[in-house]
Amino acid sequence: MELKIRNIPDEKPVKLAVEVPASVFRDLDAYAQAVARMNPEDGPVDAAKLIVPMIARFMASDRGFAKIRRRKII
């Protein structure tokens, strides 16, 4: 089984506070546990650290957003 998020890059963070529904957090926590099981040598995974790679992957795969960026609209 392949997960879209496999490892978490360590970059200098910018603080951002976000509230998510409990159901989203439960799913995020379950995803973190799945990532940890696939990479047991890395130890436990903090669910909050998955948010950035998930958002980055989402934006990278959004063709409409890519088109807007290419046209330099934003």
C-alpha positions in Angstrom: 0.0 0.0 0.0 1.3 3.5 -0.9 0.7 6.6 1.1 1.0 10.0 -0.6 2.8 11.4 2.4 5.8 9.2 3.2 8.2 11.4 5.2 8.2 14.9 6.6 10.8 17.4 5.6 12.4 19.4 8.3 12.3 23.1 7.3 12.2 26.4 9.1 8.6 26.8 10.2 6.2 29.8 10.0 3.7 29.6 12.9 0.1 29.2 11.8 -2.9 28.4 14.0 -5.7 26.4 12.5 -8.8 24.8 13.9 -10.1 21.6 12.4 -13.2 19.6 13.1 -12.7 16.6 15.4 -13.4 14.2 12.6 -10.6 15.7 10.5 -8.2 15.5 13.4 -9.1 11.8 14.1 -8.4 11.0 10.4 -5.2 13.0 10.5 -4.1 11.1 13.6 -5.0 7.8 12.0 -2.9 8.8 8.9 0.0 9.7 11.2 -0.2 6.2 12.8 -0.2 4.7 9.3 2.9 6.7 8.3 4.6 5.6 11.5 3.8 1.9 10.8 5.3 2.2 7.3 8.4 3.8 8.7 8.9 2.2 12.1 12.6 3.2 12.3 11.5 6.9 12.4 9.3 6.4 15.5 6.0 8.0 16.2 4.7 10.7 13.8 3.1 13.9 15.1 -0.2 14.3 13.3 0.2 18.1 13.1 3.5 17.7 11.1 1.5 16.0 8.3 -0.6 19.1 7.6 2.2 21.0 5.7 3.1 18.1 3.3 -0.6 17.4 2.7 -1.3 21.0 1.8 1.8 21.2 -0.4 0.9 18.0 -2.2 -2.7 19.2 -2.7 -1.5 22.5 -4.2 1.1 20.7 -6.4 -1.6 18.5 -7.8 -4.2 21.2 -8.4 -4.1 21.9 -12.1 -6.2 25.1 -11.8 -3.8 26.5 -9.3 -0.9 25.6 -11.4 -2.5 27.4 -14.4 -3.0 30.5 -12.3 0.6 30.4 -11.1 1.9 30.0 -14.6 -0.1 33.0 -15.7 1.2 35.0 -12.8 -2.3 36.0 -11.7 -1.3 35.6 -8.1 
